[in-house]
Amino acid sequence: MKFLLAVSRFIDAINRHIGQAVTWLTLIVVFVSAGNAVVRKVFHTSSNAWLELQWYLFGAIFLLAAGYTFLRNEHVRVDVLAMRFSARAQVYIEIIGIVFFLFPAAALIFWLSLPYFYESYRLQELSSNTGGLIRWPVKLLIPVGFGLLMLSGVSRLIKCIAFLAGAGPNPMVPEKTTSAEEELAEEIRKRNEARLNGGVQGQ
């Protein structure tokens, strides 16, 4: 069990680092979207490349953060019935959901998206829009995103088994963590402080 829990922590660390990096993509998307809107309204022109970059970033946020969202227990749930059961019963339901629903669906999409990405990469597929971007990087996000989601499912499954064995806390209870927006604001604050401190030391 200790080894499996170590594997779970390793998977969580991967998804946590990727999720925190994706948080910055949210800020970039805001600037790209705002820039596209300003240029279109003020200068009456637009760029397909910048518009597609905006869509690609939205896709990256959705796909790459799926595993991180599952880690934080923040996916939308309809627990009208399950919430009435005991903690152990809820964990058993979680295990059934992971094994019989999450894994098959995510594995199927992962497997089917691989040739979809490979063909695009082999042909160096470009957007059909004039001045658009190359397509294979955004298609690569599909297997990567669902791969991370499956890994997060493995981690959750280990935690569920550990809880049932009395070797870990209830994974169904959300961790008391800050929101993605609060994490981003805190990261910006730390970077500003580090830059200011560096400037003071340099003087």
N, C-alpha and C positions, 0 to 999 in steps of 0.2 A: 504493500500500500504506500509506503514511503517513496518508493521509486515512481509509482504512478502519480503521486501528488507532486513530485519534482517535475515530471513531464508536464503536468497541468500548469505549474507555475511558469515553466519555460514557454509554453504556448501562450499563456496569458501575457507574458512579457513581450512577446512578438506582436500580438494584437494590440497591446497597450501602446507600444512605441509607434506602430503604424497609425493607430487611431489618433494619437496626439499630433503626429505629422499631418494627418488629413485635416485636423482642426485648422491648420494654417491655410490649407486649400480653400476653406470657407471664406477666409479673409481675402484671398486672391480673387475668388469668384466675385466677391462684392465689388472690388475695384475694376475687374474686367467688365462686369455687367454695367456698372455705372459709366465707365469709359465708353463702351459701345453706345449706350443711350445718349450720352452727351454729344458724341461725334455725329450720330445720326440726326439728332434734333438741331444742333447748331450748324454743322457743316453740310448737312443733307447728303451724307455719303456713309458708306459702311464697308466693312471688310468681312468676307466670308471666313477668312482664316481666324479672325478674332471672335466671330460668332461661334464657329465650331469649337474653338478653344474653350469658350464658355460652356458649351454642351459637354465637352470632354471632361472638364473639371467637375461638373455636376455628376457625371457618371462615375468619376473616380471617387468622389465623396460618398456616393450611395453604395458602391460596390466594396471599396476598401474598408469602409467603416462598419460593414455588416457584422463581422466577427467581433469587433470592439464593442458594438452595441449589444450583442448577445452576452459578451463578457460582463458588461455592466447591468445586465438583466433589464434592459430598457426597450426591448422589442415589444410591440403592441400585443397584448394578450386579452383573450376573452375568457375570464376566469369566473363566470357567473356561478358555475357548479363547483369547480375545483376549489375555490376559496372557502367553501363550506366544509371541506374535508380536513383531516389532520395533516400535520406537516409531512409525515411519512407518506401518506397517500398522495399528496401533491408531488412529492419527489418521484414516486413510482409513475405517476402520470407524465412527469417531465422525461423520465427515461424512455417511456413508450413513445412519446412525441419525437425525441431525438433519434431513436433507433429506427422507427417505422415511418417517420415523415421527413425529418430534417435531413438525415443521411441519404436516403434514396433520392430525394428531390435535388439536393445540392450536388450529389455525385453525378446524377444524370446530366444536369446543366454543365457541370465541370467537364465531363467527358465529351459531350456534344459540342462544346465551345472550342475544344482544342483544334480540331481540323478547320473550324471556322476562322480561328486566329492564324493557324499555320498557312492556310491558302492565301490569306491577305498578306502575310509576311513574305511568302514566296514570290508573289506577284508585285510586291511593293505597292499595294493598292492605294490609290489616291482618291480623294473625295470627288464626287461627280460635280460639285459646285466649283465654279471658276475661282481660282486662288485658294481653294480649300486645303485642308491638311492631309497628311498621310494617315491611313486608316488603321494599320495594324496595332499601333500602341493602345488605342482605345479598345480594340477587340481583345487585346491581351488582358485588359482589366477584368474581363468576365471570368476566365478560369482562375485568375489570381484571387479575385474577390470571393468566389465560391469555395476556393481552396482554404482561404482564411476562415470562412464561415464553418467549414467542416472541422478544421482544427479547433475552433472555439467550441464546437459541439463535442469533440473528443474530451476537451478540458472539462466541460460542464458534466459530461457523463461520469468522468472520474470523480468529480466533486460529489455528485449524487450518490455514487456507490460508497464513497468515503463517509458520507453522512449516515447512510443506512447501516454502515458497519461501526458507527460510533467513532470514526477517526477524523471527523471534520465538521465544520459548521454547516448550517442549512444553506445550500446554494440558492434557494429560492428567495431568500431575504436580500433585497438590494443593499449594496455597500453604501455607506454614507460618504459619498464622494461629491465633488463639485461638478457642475454642469460643464459641457464642452465650451460654452461661452465664457464661463468663469475661469476655466483652465487657460483659454487663450489670453484673456485679460491679464491673468497672473503671469503668464510666460512673457508677455510684452512688458509688463512692469519690471520683471527681473532683468530682462535684457536692457531696458533703459537704465536701471540702477547700475548694472555692470558697466555700461558705457560711460555713465557719469562718473563712477568710481575710477574707471580707467583714465578718464580725462583729468580728474583731480590728481591722481598719482603721477600722471605724465607731467603735470605742471610742477 
